[in-house]
């Protein structure tokens, strides 16, 4: 955590996430002591959270689940967290920790929303239905093929997969809007 402090010392608003390998709140551990161990890492992290006005995103939510991000035998802990600068804390909308097959840690994500987001960006997480006629479009097929090749070249981890899914969706939406505009203009 000593190397972390200089990175946090900035006038910029921060979003800091990762495996902090310690527990600051006894509710974030099952099995063993409910009281966080007095280790140097936890003390250093607690000091950094206080000194740099960082907020654990889960503190901004009424409820969140699953609580834990690491599982080992019968013990569970929330070691992986996301902190944001106090000024950003009002934008915390969701938090999730997904179990992944390739690790004993969960994949942690948070969604933050702020006033003034463009409509496309604000709707990105909304459910959508693809117009099946786009599957006949060479342009859409080629765009999807390129996105798949980029995914394959970059490695298929959880973050890459989430980023990949956005590309065909955005291409489908853009093509659908273009087709709709062309049809309206033809009338």
C-alpha positions, 0 to 999 in steps of 0.5 A: 500500500506504500506504492499506492499512496502517491498514485492517490495523491492527485486533485483528480476524482478517483475510481480505484478497484482491485484485490486489496487482500485485506478486510476492513469490516468484520461483516466482510468475512465468514469463518475465522475471526469476525474482527478484522486482523490488525495487519499493516495492510489493513491499517495502511488501506484504512489510512488511505481511504480516510486521507484521500476521501475514498468511499467503498461503493457498497456503502452507497447502496442499500443492499448488494449481493453477493457480499463475498469476492473470494472463496476458499474452502468454507471461508469467504471474504470480500477482498476485492473492492471498488473505491471512489472519491467522495465527490463521485459517490453519489453516482454509484448505481450498482455493484456486482461480484460475479463468480468466474471459473478461472479464479478463486476471486470474483469479478467485481464491477460497479455502474456509476451514473451522472447527470448529463450522460448522452442518451446512448451511453445512459441506455447502454445497460438497458435490455435491447432486442436486435432486429433479426434482419441485420443478420442479412447485412454484410456490413453487420456481419463484417463488423461482428467478424472484426470484433471477434478477431480482435477478441481472439487476438487480445485474449478472452478474459471477462473484461474483454468479453464484456467490451466485445459484447458492446461492439456488435450491439452498437453496430446493430443499433447504428445500422438500424438507425441508418436504415430507419432514416433511409426508409423515412427519407424514401417515403 
